[in-house]
């Protein structure tokens, strides 16, 4: 079983929506080992839902290198 520290999820995925996948990833994990989730979406209205699910960040598509760097720095500060 994989236990990643960081996961990048698109909110719209073919098999299961990213918001549902994030909810499932949080089950059974203790707080010390929680997964840090960054959502990717083309719809800014979905960003609120992402943060309600505890996202570290929500990156709007299309994104650029500077925006992705900002997210990585935010993740580094949490890890």
C-alpha positions as CSV (number, residue, x, y, z in Angstrom):
1,X,0.0,0.0,0.0
2,X,1.2,3.5,-0.8
3,X,1.3,6.2,1.8
4,X,2.4,9.3,0.0
5,X,3.2,12.6,1.8
6,X,1.9,14.7,-1.1
7,X,-0.7,14.1,-3.8
8,X,-1.7,16.3,-6.7
9,X,-5.3,15.6,-7.7
10,X,-7.4,17.0,-10.5
11,X,-10.9,17.7,-9.2
12,X,-12.4,16.1,-12.4
13,X,-10.9,12.6,-12.8
14,X,-12.5,9.8,-14.9
15,X,-13.1,7.1,-12.3
16,X,-13.6,9.1,-9.1
17,X,-13.8,12.8,-8.5
18,X,-10.7,14.2,-6.8
19,X,-12.7,15.5,-3.9
20,X,-14.0,12.0,-3.2
21,X,-10.5,10.5,-3.6
22,X,-9.1,13.1,-1.1
23,X,-11.8,12.1,1.4
24,X,-10.9,8.5,1.1
25,X,-7.2,9.2,1.5
26,X,-7.8,10.8,4.8
27,X,-9.6,7.9,6.4
28,X,-7.6,5.8,8.9
29,X,-4.6,8.1,8.9
30,X,-3.3,9.6,12.1
31,X,-2.7,13.4,12.0
32,X,1.1,12.9,12.1
33,X,0.9,11.0,8.8
34,X,-1.7,12.9,6.9
35,X,-1.4,13.3,3.2
36,X,-1.0,16.9,1.9
37,X,-3.3,17.4,-1.1
38,X,-3.0,19.9,-3.9
39,X,-6.0,20.2,-6.1
40,X,-5.7,21.1,-9.8
41,X,-8.8,22.5,-11.5
42,X,-9.9,24.7,-14.4
43,X,-12.9,26.0,-12.5
44,X,-12.2,28.6,-9.8
45,X,-15.5,27.9,-8.2
46,X,-14.2,24.5,-7.2
47,X,-11.4,26.0,-5.2
48,X,-13.6,26.7,-2.2
49,X,-14.6,23.0,-2.1
50,X,-11.0,22.0,-2.3
51,X,-10.0,24.1,0.7
52,X,-13.1,22.8,2.6
53,X,-11.5,19.3,2.2
54,X,-8.3,20.5,3.7
55,X,-6.3,21.1,0.6
56,X,-2.8,22.7,1.0
57,X,-3.4,24.6,-2.2
58,X,-5.6,24.7,-5.3
59,X,-3.9,25.5,-8.5
60,X,-6.0,26.8,-11.4
61,X,-5.3,25.5,-14.9
62,X,-3.6,26.4,-17.0
63,X,-0.9,27.1,-14.5
64,X,2.7,28.3,-15.1
65,X,6.0,27.4,-13.6
66,X,6.0,30.3,-11.1
67,X,2.6,29.2,-9.7
68,X,3.7,25.6,-9.4
69,X,6.9,26.8,-7.6
70,X,4.8,28.7,-5.1
71,X,2.8,25.5,-4.4
72,X,6.0,23.5,-3.9
73,X,7.4,26.1,-1.5
74,X,4.1,26.0,0.5
75,X,4.4,22.2,0.7
76,X,8.1,22.4,1.8
77,X,7.1,24.6,4.7
78,X,4.5,22.0,5.8
79,X,6.7,19.0,5.5
